[in-house]
Amino acid sequence: DTAVSQTPKYLVTQMGNDKSIKCEQNLGHDTMYWYKQDSKKFLKIMFSYNNKELIINETVPNRFSPKSPDKAHLNLHINSLELGDSAVYFCASSQVQKGTDTQYFGPGTRLTVL
Amino acid sequence: GENVEQHPSTLSVQEGDSAVIKCTYSDSASNYFPWYKQELGKRPQLIIDIRSNVGEKKDQRIAVTLNKTAKHFSLHITETQPEDSAVYFCAAPHSGGYQKVTFGIGTKLQVIP
């Protein structure tokens, strides 16, 4: 069974377009995240949702808009795509407990902006 | 906030040798320290973690040590094998409020057969 899934796996698009990435987790976790991994492999948190509420927004441009329709889903919509948005985007989930927080990652979405 | 520094950024070892990756953190209240392994083209996955009430934890060929006084923790891989080649990330959660995890920059480990 896939614990955290993302679609699509690959996304190639032109500058200026709008695109969405979807994420679903079947682990029953209460917290979901979006990370951006650039070409240097640095993992940077973008957003975190706890029980459908936005908890963390790490100064991401407002062209990026996350939406969590329920605890099991966290989608990412990107407007007016730019070349610098090219990266691998990982969704992750965790069960927030005081003192531990194992992140379970999705397979990633490789976004290429031409 | 939490600041996590990881080194080295790249590491090459001969098969069978040991590899050590080190991380330091800034938030003295942090109490949970996971290590993730990311193989080429794959997702990061937890390989081992340690809580602040222990100094060392082992799982077969991998071990993690923690020095809370010095605020650093290390990943040790013994008898390295080619399948250990990957990028390894340390991480530390922020102590306040909901968990926000800061990752180190990653260490690309290459095990040479």
Interface residues (C-beta under 8 A of the other chain):
Chain A: T31 K40 K41 F42 L43 K44 I45 S48 N50 I55 I56 F90 S94 V96 G99 T100 D101 T102 Q103 F105 G106 P107 G108
Chain B: N31 Y32 P34 Y36 Q38 K42 R43 P44 Q45 L46 D49 R51 V87 F89 A91 P93 G97 Y98 Q99 K100 V101 T102 F103 I105 G106 K108
